[in-house]
Amino acid sequence: MDTQMSNEAIRQGTLEETLGKAMSAIRPEAAYFTTENGCRTAYVFFDLAESAG
């Protein structure tokens, strides 16, 4: 997650809604939010039934 863009989404109060929509579409088995090398990071685990490409 880009730091400047996610900071702005937090300020505007839209990050939670955006993440909620993404999680609803993906329906992950698990999701972990952390930092890696000083960057915001999300590990999202889901079942990929078929690929688009």
Number of C-alpha atoms within 10 A of each C-alpha: 10 9 10 9 11 14 13 12 15 12 10 9 11 13 16 11 11 12 11 13 12 12 16 10 9 14 15 15 10 10 12 10 10 10 10 9 6 7 11 13 14 13 11 14 13 13 9 9 6 6 5 5 3
